[in-house]
Amino acid sequence: MIVSDRNSQPSERKQNEELVAFVTGRLMHLGMGGPSEDLAHGVGDLLTTYRRILPHLDGAAPDYATGVADGLGQALRYIAAGYRHHPDYKPYFAPQAPATVAEWPA
């Protein structure tokens, strides 16, 4: 999707790339040593995995990989939500409503 209007949101791919950049930027501000360093490494591992999966999702059918990407993306959204008052936070970084059992394919 090409964004043609300033009021429209960027494509899902662009939103995900911006989410990764935002969370990566927040990691740079965590102190090193102790629990903060452990947290930074764990979140860094999530980001690395998410970055590897994202380029392969355009046009992909729902399957295990897209489910993993959705789960990782949701985890990163929850991390970003902790920084929702940051001036670079965007509303589309907010966690998405989880699917309900009724929405699962039969």
C-alpha positions in Angstrom: 0.0 0.0 0.0 1.4 3.4 -0.9 0.5 6.2 1.5 -1.0 8.9 -0.6 -2.5 11.1 2.1 -0.8 12.7 5.1 -3.8 11.6 7.3 -3.6 7.9 6.3 -1.5 5.4 8.2 1.6 3.8 6.7 1.5 0.3 5.4 1.6 -2.6 7.9 5.2 -3.3 6.9 6.2 0.3 7.5 4.4 0.3 10.9 6.3 -2.9 11.9 9.6 -1.4 10.8 8.8 1.8 12.8 7.9 -0.3 15.8 11.2 -2.2 15.6 13.1 1.1 15.4 11.2 2.6 18.3 11.8 -0.4 20.6 15.4 -0.6 19.5 15.8 3.1 20.4 14.4 2.6 23.9 16.8 -0.3 24.5 19.7 2.1 23.9 18.5 4.0 27.1 18.5 1.0 29.4 21.4 0.9 31.8 23.9 -1.8 31.5 24.6 -4.2 34.3 22.2 -6.2 36.4 18.6 -6.8 35.5 18.4 -4.0 32.9 21.2 -5.7 30.9 19.4 -9.0 31.0 16.1 -7.4 29.9 17.9 -5.6 27.1 19.4 -8.8 25.8 16.0 -10.6 26.0 14.3 -7.8 24.1 17.2 -7.7 21.7 16.7 -11.4 20.9 13.0 -10.7 20.2 13.9 -7.9 17.9 16.4 -10.0 16.0 14.0 -12.8 15.4 11.2 -10.4 14.4 13.5 -8.6 11.9 14.4 -12.0 10.3 10.7 -12.9 9.8 9.3 -9.6 8.7 10.7 -9.6 5.1 9.1 -12.9 4.4 5.5 -12.0 5.5 4.3 -10.0 2.5 1.6 -12.1 0.9 2.3 -15.1 3.2 -0.7 -17.3 4.0 -1.5 -17.7 7.7 0.7 -20.4 9.0 3.2 -21.1 11.8 5.7 -18.4 10.7 3.0 -15.7 10.4 1.7 -16.8 13.8 5.1 -16.4 15.4 5.5 -13.0 13.7 2.1 -11.9 15.1 3.1 -13.1 18.6 6.5 -11.4 18.5 4.9 -8.2 17.1 2.4 -8.2 19.9 5.1 -8.7 22.5 7.0 -5.8 21.1 3.9 -3.7 21.2 3.5 -4.4 24.9 7.1 -3.3 25.4 6.5 -0.1 23.4 3.4 0.6 25.4 5.6 1.1 28.4 6.9 4.2 26.5 3.6 5.5 25.3 4.3 9.0 26.6 7.5 9.2 24.6 7.2 11.8 21.8 8.1 9.3 19.1 5.5 6.8 20.2 2.8 6.3 17.5 -0.8 5.1 18.2 -0.4 2.1 15.9 2.3 0.8 18.2 -0.4 0.0 20.8 -1.1 -3.7 21.5 -3.8 -5.2 19.2 -6.8 -6.9 20.6 -6.2 -10.6 20.8 -8.2 -12.9 18.6 -11.1 -14.7 20.3 -11.7 -18.4 20.1 -14.8 -17.6 17.9 -12.5 -16.1 15.3 -10.2 -19.1 15.0 -10.7 -21.1 11.8 -12.7 -24.3 12.2 
